[in-house]
Amino acid sequence: MEVGQGGSRWAELLSTPHRCPDVELDLQRSVQAVLRELSAQAPALQSNQGMWRWSLHKKVERDPGKSPALVRILLRELEKAESEDLRHVIIPLLHTLMYVLTKATGITEELHRRTYALCVRLLTLPTPYCTIALDCAIRLKTETAVPGTLYQRMVIAEQNLTNELYPYQERVFLFVDPELVSASVCSALLLEIEAAQEQQTPEACMRHVVSHALQAALGEACHAGALHRKLQTSSHRTLEHYFHAVVAAVEQMASEASPSRAEHLERLEEIYCSLLGPAAARGRCGGDPVQDRPPGVPLPSPCITFHLWAGEDQLWKELVLFLRPQSQLRLSADLEALDLQGLRPDQELARVSVLSTDSGIERDLPLGADEPPAPGSPEMERAGLQRKGGIKKRAWPPDFLMPGSWDGPPGLHRRTGRPSGDGELLPGVSRLHTARVLVLGDDRMLGRLAQAYHRLRKRESQKFCLTPRLSLQLYYIPVLAPEEPAASRQPELGELAAFLGRADPWYESTVNTLCPAIHKLAKMPPSLDMSRTVDPFLLDVITYYVRMGTQPIYFQIYTVKIFFSDLSQDPAEDIFLTELKVKIQDSRFPKDGFSPRRRGVAEGPGAELSMCYQKALLSHRPREVTVSLRATGLVLKAIPASDKEGPSQHPATAAPVTDHTCLNVSVTEVVKSSNLAGRSFSTVTNTFRTANIQIQSQDQRLLTLLLDKDNQRTFRDVARLEVAPCPEPCSGAQKSKAPWSSSHGQKEMETVKAKPKPLLMPINTFSGVVQ
């Protein structure tokens, strides 16, 4: 029996037209081109960076019958990389393989099991390889038993198709600042997104889900042409009925502890026969001719909304509007007070002062005043009606701490196929929504995103309404100015993108190469011919990035407190993500004022600065350093120049991350020298690392601050500034559980001010930091 089955399978493979050597040779060449792009730095390859992976996926998309051959080729390359320890290609090959497996329908159980066994073997590698391999193994275990699960869940969540068994929803928010990105680029992106999503109606997506699930489970026994024609002519009510039936069959089987592939096949056979009639029983009806078969089931691009950046409050408002339609239906009784009102920034934080006539002395209280009124008494009702404008303190569950990041609690046992960060932070409240925020621009745009992220986290510490129900994922695609001659501004404005490319080679090859293509698309005239099919390259790469980029790299946000020379002006406080530049102003001395010294050669350029900082040492021991020097300026950089230091891929709960977080400070110091010709001045650049620094001007030369290279975030007439890591807004003083006895013998709680957690902003990449 086993021999007969093996012989029939071999005969089937030999009879398949896509099993021919020419097809596999063409796919093999495409895969090798992708690998050479990761291994070499040849100019010929750099000119086509990012195109090889896209063209490889397009070959399979145009001819789905090539999917099994491509899976076998990718498996061979992964096994070769595992045996020869070629780790730089493991993560790109894994992502490419999983993307093909998600969209394909003709993958055998044997290929699924080989891929799963390979991912299990990769768990012995260090992070991030084992982390990504574990995520792939979790998804493959369900996909092997219940084919089509990954595709179905992805389409339902991305297209927001209503279903009770899988209620997850996702949306991609694409933010572009028109001040930083040209209008032609904004228009080109918007036209490409709209053109691709015009055909993605809910009915079309439901047809895709039904067709893909039946073809993935039944394989060659499913007559794709007849199924395609039947779904096209079905009414909306009929289509919705079969959509819910297929989703129920897949989700119920996938939720079982030990799902059975045979039982899943029987359930979908019943749905298939019910849809096409009794003649469509498995193996009893001749299929359509090969030339009449429809193309493969496409994977629709996710729901993308295009937004022009308008301010730091816009991100919070868009997330609130994303939750509002379903928020009231999913609130538990404990969170009814946490409604999503208050779109105006700080109106809800206003307090009304009430004059108190209470002396505060216990003997002055009337009799019975210490006894609380009955729950239904008029005193209790009047007390509730008289409360106006106060801040209501919410009673959270004991031992509850607001999470330090939006990715949810880190752990290895999240449910299969669920979006990242779907754990319950509060009882009865599930994180059913995932917001994928994608920003385009340079370092200035990332600085504005950091402002919005800090503002959002600050709101959550005051009104805890988004975090329990929303998983926030941040993505970044660099869009710099068009190419200019050498020594242009591109390297300066693209430091964070360069760091992400050094940390993650697959990000460098896939995302950082998009900038020339975006400008090329903006120069092309818009096509008015909707009849011909155009492959949206940019949209495909964006879709691949937001789907497969699941590993965040965390960046420390720094806060700067600014004190002005005018004492009547209140100090200002702001944050920065990449850079803080300090310049010496050419201030004029007041005529009636006094000068600390005569202006002349002895004074020299720059200004006298006093700096107090805590030097970063390998031993992590605190060492305060105070120094006074004359300098012409200094730069505080949060992005390291090399990939051996800097942000980490670990979440904020990991202690070593905060220990290694520091700024790279470069001070341009003025050095005075004397010779026979007189006194002369030269400059020398000194660098050191610190996490906290205070800078003050010792004379009347004031300072100008520039945050994140953004001219809109400039502060003038600054006399002193203090820089420190920005703390998480919710990580304030905590109460310890250790009671202590007071003089009256009563046990009270001692308030202990814990060390605040740093505020880290995650940016998703494909692998995180590759060591």
Buried (B, 14 or more C-beta within 10 A) or exposed (E): EEEEEEEEEEEEEEEBEBBEEEBBEEBBEBBEBBBEBBEEEEEEBEEEBBBBBBBBBBBBBEEBBBBBBBBBBBBEBBEEBBEEEBBEBBBBBBBBBBBBBBBBBBBBEEBBEBBBEBBBEBEEBEBBBBBBBBBBBBBBBBBBBBBBBBBBBBBBBBBBBEBEBBBBBBBBBBBBBEEBBBEBBBEBBBBBBEBBBEEBEBBBBBBBBBBBBBBBBBBEBBBBBBBBBBBEEBEEEEBBBBBBBBBBBBBBBBBEEEBEBEBBBEBBBEBBBEBBEEEBEBEEBEBBEEEEBBEBBBBBBBBBBBBEBEEBBBBBEBBBEBBEEBBEEBBEEBBEEBEBEBEEBEEBEEEEEEEEEEEEEEEEEEEEEEEEEEEEEEEEEEEEEEEEEEEEEEEEEEEEEBBBBBBBEBEEEBEBBBBBBBBEBBEEBBBBBBBBBBBBBBBBBBBBBBBBBBBBBBBBBEBBBBBBBBBBBBBBBBBBBEEEEEEEEBEEBBBBBBBBBBBBBBBBBBBBBBBBBBBEBBEEEEEEEEEEEEEBBBBBBBBBBBBBBBBBBBBBBBBBBBBBBEEEEEEBEBBBBBBBBBBBBEBEEEEEEEEEEEEEEEBBEBBBBBBBBBBBEEEEEEEEEEEEBBBBBBBBBBBBBEBEEBBBBBBBEEEEBBEBBBBBBBBBBBEEEEEEEEEEBEBEEEEBBBBBBBBBBBBBBBBBBBBBBBEEBEBEBBBBBBBBBBBBBBBEEEEEEEEEEEEEEEEEEEEEEEEBBBBBBBBBBBBBBBE
